[in-house]
Amino acid sequence: MKILLATDGSPSANHAEALTAAMAWPAGTEIEVLCVDQFVDDELDRPARRFVAAHAALRREMDDRLAASVARLSGQGRTVRARVIFGRPATAIVSEAGQLGSELVILGSHNHGALASFTLGSVAAEVVDHAPCPVLVARRSVLGPVVLAHDGSMAARHAEDLVATWPFLAHETVRVVSVSPLLAPWYMTLDAATGPVLDGEVLQELLDEGRAKSERIAAEAVARLLAAGLRASADLREGAPADGLLDAIAATKAQLVVVGSRGNTGLARLLLGSVARTVLYQAPCSVLIVRERSPIAEPAPDPRHAVAA
């Protein structure tokens, strides 16, 4: 596997590094530790001349930190290297992941209160939106138990396939969570003052159909995961999708939640993105977001000048 670990030396980045070091990577795995150097002149795209001394000290500290990270991550059957890129963090991470052909991006989460969480969340959300591969936002140094969000969509099936086939998840316990809405989605979008009113019998029928669908989705996913050799069970919830997922995470003391995300642009991205972002910001555990690819390719971000660490 090709793994990109983005780090900035913060405590949350150290969580991501510890998690990366503890994961059971297959033989031949390549891990690149990426650090983004933001100490640049916006016009010249290089360190401003008047800050050369300060930047040199920063680079020495950065290089020492990366060397220590490489040593901690090194192990039999894997190759670890470090790289420094000048530029904007989210853009640099996405660009490097594309150039490397990364299969997974791992980064930390500054979850130290609402403001700090929002600040990093904006970077993480941008990486999630534009990275050419799944993104793992690490908040813990262990992976299991695992919650897999499943709504029967192609994005959820893609996430399920990764859980079933990625070696580092092979020995984890997976809880497949399917959330049944308390009202049909189309009904919730109607104007309460002018829209049709459903009688109790019709409403109950809709709720029963929703529960049956969620039960079937979870049961089929569990059967496929069991067939793949994983330990899996179903967890049915009712209500808003994000709330149901967060409740399941709390109840199972999950250390990782896996969420599929539909599409790259437009309304589909916005609708599911709200669920993914709510989980990304509020989940107390690590979050792996698997974004369904659109047939329309996104323009590649402008690459920055890079130097080897």
N, C-alpha and C positions, 0 to 999 in steps of 0.2 A: 504494500500500500504506500501511497505518497501522502504524507501528512504535513500540513503547514501549521506550526504553533506560533501564534503572534504573542509577543511579550513586551512589557514596558517596565519590568522590574517591580511592579506594585505587588502588594500582598495577594490581590485577586489573581494576578498573572502567575504568582507562585503556586496558587491552587491549581491552575490549569497545567502548569509544568509538572506538579506532583501527580496529577491525574494521568497525564501523558506517560510519565515514567512507570506508573503502576499498571498500565493497560497491557494486555497480552497481544502484542502485535505479531502478525505472521512473519515468517522468515523472509528476508529481502525488503522489509519495510524501510522507507526513506523518510526521515523526519528533518524538516528544515525549521530552524528556530529563527523567526523573523523579528527584527527590531526596527521601528520606524524612527528615523532621525528627522525631527521637525525643526531643527535649528538652522533654518535656511532663509535666505533673502527671497522674498516673493517674486521679485523681478528677475534676479539672476539665477534662481533655483539652486543656490549653493549657500554655505554659511556666510553670513555678512562679514565683511572684512574687519569691522570694528569689534567683532565678537570672536575673533579667531582663537584667542587664548582660552576664553570660556568654553568654546566649542571643543577645543582639543582636550580639555579636562573632562568634559562630558563624554567624549568618544572613548577616552581611556577607561572610564567607569563602565560605559556600555560594553566595550570589548571584553573587559574582565568578567562582567556579568554573563555575557554570552558564552565565554569559554567555560565558566562554571556550569552553565546550563547544558552545554554539550557533554560535559563529563558526567553529569547526573543522569542524562537521558541515554547515554551510550549503553549498549548491551549486545549480547550475542545475537547475530542474525539481523541486526539493523544497522543502518548508516545514519549518522547524525551530523548535520553541518549547520553553520550559522551564517546569517546574512543581514546586512544593514542596508536600508533603502531610505533615501531622502524623500520627503513629501508628506502628504496628508494621510493619516493612519488608515481610514477606511478604504481610500482609493488605492493605497499601496498594497494593502492586504489582498484586495480583490484582484489587482493587477498581477501580483506575484502568484496567487493561486491559479490564475489562468495560464500564466507562462509555464508554471511547473506541471500543470495537469494534475493538481492536487485532488485527492479523493475525499479529503476532510480538512476543514479549517477548525482549529481549536483556539479559543481566546478566553480570557478571564472576564469576570463581571464585577464591576465596582459596586457591589450591593451594600453600601454603608449608609442607608437612609434614602429618602425619596429623591432628593436632589442629585446625589451621587449616582443612584441607580438610573435616573433619567439621563444624566450626562453620558454615561457609558452606553446606556441602552440605545441612544441615537446612533452611536457608532456600530454597535452590534446589529441593530436593525438594518442599517445600510449594508453591512457585510452580508447579512442574511438575504436581503433583497437582490444583491448583485453578484454574490460569489457563484462560481460555476459548479459548486459542489455543496454537500451538506455542511452545516456550521454547528459546532458544539460550543456553547457558552458554558464554561465550567464554573460551578460554585462549590463543588466538593471535590475531594481527592479520591473518592471511590465512585463506582458506577451503579451498583445494584442496591436494592431492587429497582426494576425499570417499569415505568408506566408508558404504554404505547397508546396514543390517542388514535381512535379509528372511527371514521364516519362512512366507510365504504367507498370513498372516492379513490381516484387513481393516485392522488398524492399520498393518501393514507396507505394504499397498497405498496407504493414505492418505499415508504418508510418501513412498512412491515417486512418487505424483502430485504432491506438493509439489516434490520434487526435479526432476521433469520440467517443471514449469510456472513455478517461481519464476525471474524473470529473472536474479537475481544468482548463480544456479548454472548458467546456460546454458553457460558456457565452461569449466566444471570437469570433470575426469576423475573418473568415478564407478566405484568397485569395489563390485559387489553381492556381499555376503557372506552365504552361507547355511550354517548350522552343523547338521550331522547328529549326533544324539546317539549315543554308543557303545552305549546300551541303549535299548529302548523306554521312554518315560516311565512307562507304567503298570507296567512291570516293576520300575523303580527304586523305586517306592513300596511294594513288597511287603516283608513281614517276611522277612528272609533265613533265619530259623530255621524258619518254618512255611510260607512261600510255595512255589509250584511251582518246580522247577529245570528250566530249558530245556536240552535237549541241544544239542550243538554245531551240528548241521545247522539246527535251528530258529533258534538265535541268529544264525547267519550269514545266514539268510534275512531276519530282521528288520533286520540291519545293512545288507544290500544294498538292501532296500526303502527304508530311511531315506536312504541315499546317493542312490538314484535320485530320491526325492522332492525332496531338497535341490537336486540338479542341475537338475531340471525347474523348480523355483521360481526359481532364479538365472537360468537360460537365458531363461525367459519374461520376467522383469523386465528383463534386458539388452536383449531384443528390443524391448520397449516404449520403453525409454529411447533406444535407437538411432533408433527411428522418430520420437521427439520431437526429434531433432537433437543429443543429447548423446553424448559419448564414454563408453562403458561397457564393462565386462568382468566376468566372473563369477569368484568366489573361493570354493571349497568347502572347508569346514573340518569337523573331527570333534571331538566332546567336549561340554563344557558350553557353552551359548550365549555367556555373558559372556566366558569364557576364549577361545573361538574369535574373538569380535569383537576382543578386546584384542590377540590374536596378529596378526590381520589388520591392525589399526591400526599396530602396530609394524613389520610386514613392508613395508607400503606407504608408511610415513612419512606417513600421513593427517593432515591438519590439521583435518578435521571428520568426525564420525561422526553419522549420522542414524538414530535408533531410534524405532520406533513403540511405543506403549504401549496395551494394551487396557484399556478400561473405566474407570470412576471409583470403583467401590466393590466390596467383597467379595473373594472368592477370586481372581477374574480379575485384579484390580488387584494383589493381593499377589504372585501368581506372576510376572507379567511385570515388576511393579515391582522385584523383586529383581534382574532382569537390567538394567533401566534404571538403577537406583541403583548397581549395581556399575560399570557403564560410566561413569556420571556422576562417581563418586568416583575411579575409577582411570585413566580414559583420560587420556593426556598432551595430548590435543588438545581442541578445542572440541566440544561435544555439543549436537545439536539433537534434542529429544524432542518427538515428535508424538503427542499423546494422543488415542486414539479416544473420541469422545463417546458418553456413555450417553444413552438416551432419557429417563432420569429426570434432571431439571434439579437441579443443586446449589443450595442456598440461597446467595444473594449475601452476601458478607462485609459487616459493618457499615461503611459509609464513614466516613472521618474528615473533619474540617474541612480544607479546602484553601485555600491562598493562592497567587496567581500569583507566579512568581519575577521 
